[in-house]
């Protein structure tokens, strides 16, 4: 279920409010109606926003899908059914926000709007949607944000960040390291001998190291300095280099170390605990990640317990690995933007990068929004 998390980030979808029992329905979620009219309105809105439609189609093209159906003025039934699936999940979010008595402030709505607009390369793509639709998107996003924030330890407050820092001090121990990288062992041995005899490590790195790539000239221009890294940050280093760095006492220089990149001479210049102020961003990211996982787990739990009915014309709702509306057997009828969508459904997907597109591909943001 964790892969569905991006579906709830800056979502472009409506959460149906309770409607009368006579309202034509697309789905019922614990008795709450997702109306056919609201689903059709969403599809019609997307179809008439040309820049957004183009971006969604660019994303869907990677799986051989598109928004438009085969008939004039119709929506592809796969896309329509995915939109319905996501609206069902958003209905569960809305119900959980109410159950927990979470309040949505004006500041929350303003933050939601900012995050939604930031998901578009051109803000005009969002502002060209009808005002009522924009408001519904912002409301939905604010509810998702509020629910996820409620799962974050201490709500992400400074006190919560400090408590995490104090109980995870080892995570913020950093090693400051420099190196000289050359192509041959002979040159590396020669440089190591010079350093042992009192040669200046930084000067030798500037003159000989081939680590000179990047906008600042690489580590060579900085006397071999690679900076200070926590264990997590250093995990991306070459394993052989990392092992040698960990084993090296502070202030000492290693023997020649060979990696896939060449021959290194490594020097650990310091080991220290990163300050709380310098660690706040890293802690916040960790707590956000924990809250995201908790949010996904909660959605899984809500789905498993929910009573979800889908109008038979759309198929039925599966709670297994496929999770979503599964259409009836073909032949199927393509959806229109003005009546009701047809039943075909591809795998439920979403996209990262700040906004969610019904039927988009997980982790593959469109080229424009």
ABEGO torsion letter per residue (X at the ends): XAAAAAAABGBBBBBBBBBBAABBBABBBGGBBBBAAAAAAAAAAAAABAAAAAAAAAAAAAAGBBABBABBGBBBAAAAAAAAAAAAAAAAAAAAAAAAGBBBBAAAAAAAAAAAAAABABAAAAAABBAAAAAAAAAAAAAAAAAAAAABBGGGBAAAAAAAAAAAAAAABBBBBBBBBBABAAAAAAAAAAAAAGBBAAAAAAAABABABEAAGEAAAAGGBAEBBBAAAAAABBAAAAAAAAABBBGBBBBBBBBAAEBBBBBBABBBBBBAAAAAAAAAAAAAAAAAAAAAAAAAAAAAABBBBBBAAAEBBBABAAGEBBBBBOBBBBBBAABBBBABBBBBBBBBGGBBBBGBBBGBBBAOX
